[in-house]
Amino acid sequence: MAYIKLCSECRSRSISASKEEWICPHCGTDLSDEPVFRQIKIKKNWWETEKSKNKKKKALA
């Protein structure tokens, strides 16, 4: 699971797998106390499914 927080200082989105210590990568503001804006579900072993999709595309070409 990944999480998105909105920076109250620069209004940029920041994505992280942790909800704990969180520093905005754009301006350096501490976002640890900011609420989570959105959760993103990440498929288990997503990199493996992407490799198999690419192999299928190459085989069809």
Secondary structure, DSSP 8 states (H G I E B T S, - for coil): -EEEEE-TTT--EEEES-SSS-B-TTT--B-TTS---EEE---TTHHHHHHHHHHHHHHH-
